């Protein structure tokens, strides 16, 4: 069996290391594997990874789930602002009923089979202008985000002017000042060299990002049972490893950013009640569109009462 594993980040990325871990596990099962670490280095758009896997057999990729929400509305449960603080609880839910519901919806609406839900980090806000402690500090700043309507609505509610770029244009937009701010997990601050240009970082944790590890469903279903089982088991093991790397990476990156002189505004120094108040209408509208069984499966007994 031959298979290509593709991503959009460099060798230091926890996602790339996850791909290589999966490739090693598959190689030990007799697969011939090829890892394409960063499709953007070849001039491809990162968001094209999903469509590439949909159209081609024997390919696996990861991609932020937020890029797929427009096609799979149930994925909005992963985009809800200011709802996830416990990443381990989120992992557990995605390994259980919430993951089963989402996997079914993704396959039904896209033809993609989910092999794993990877940790794409809590998203924070960096900028080149000033420390951000409150929504007032966000007012008028142009912020780069990914192509996701709920992300854009949340950032607009905070006071930003959101713009969308593909991952391959992220660094250039930061370097040339096309954007004043951007939001990403901590690891991307370092991996994309954003810290060299954005000297202010606010640990808002406004969205917990999930990356989907996927292959083409029709191809997966056509595999002999022992082969598909081995692939699923290898992907599950690589998923556990990737999540652990992601948790460790946050501690490492925070320490390094401090060494580089980035001014970090901690959660205790943020006016989070104000951010929650600004996001409340966005959260309430989005929650009304999500099936309650999925909400319960992902969040358990937790309820979110939007502030007025």
C-alpha positions, 0 to 999 in steps of 0.5 A: 500500500502506498499513501501520501500524508500532507500538511501545511506547516514546517518540520517543527510543527506539532502537526508535522511531527504528528504526520511523521509519527503516523508515517512511521507507524504505517511503515511498520505495517508495510505501507509505503509512505510519503510525507509532504510537510508543507504544501504552501512551500510548493505554492499551493493553498493550505485550504485546498488540502481538503479538496485534494483528499476528496478527489484523490485516493491514498492520501491523508491530510490534516486541516483546521476544522474551521475551514470546513464549517461552511459545508458541515454546519455541525462543526460550528460546535468547535468554533463557539467563542469562549467556551473551552478552557479544559482541552483534555475534556475536549479531547475526551468528548471528541474521542466519544459521542461528540466525535462520532456525531461530527465524523458521521456528519463530515462523511455524509456531507463531504465524503471525508473520513475522519481518522482523528481530531488533533489539537490545534491549540487555544487561539490567542491574539497578537498585534503590532500596535498596543497591548490588548486588555479589553475590547476597547483596545481592539477597536479599529485594528485589522486582524487576520483570521481564517475563512470561517464566518463564526470566527469573523463574527466573534472578532468583529464583536470584539471590535476588530476589522477581520480579514481573511488570508490563506495560511501561505499569506499569513506571514507576509501580511504580518511582515508588510503591515497589511494586518495589525493583528492576527489570531492563532495558537501559540505554536504558530506565533513561533513557527511563522515568525510572527513574534518578530513583528508582533511584540504584543500577545494577549492570551485570550484563548477565545477559541479552541482549535481542532484539526481534522485528520482525514482521508477519502471515505470511499477509499477507506471503506474499500480497504480490506478490514484488517488494513482499515483497522490497522490504519485506524489504530495507527491514526489513533496512536498518532493522535494521542501523541500529537495532542501531548506534543500540542500541550507541551508546545504551549509551555515551551513557546510561552517561555521562548516568547518571553525570552524574545521580549514579547509582551504577554498579557495574561488571562488575569490581566484581561477584561474577560467579562467584557470580551464575553459580553461582546461575544454573547450575541454571537454565541447565542445565535450560533448555539441556537443553530446547533443540535442539542444532542451534539452540544451535550455530547461536546460540553456535557452538563455545562451551560452557557448563559450569554451575558446581556 
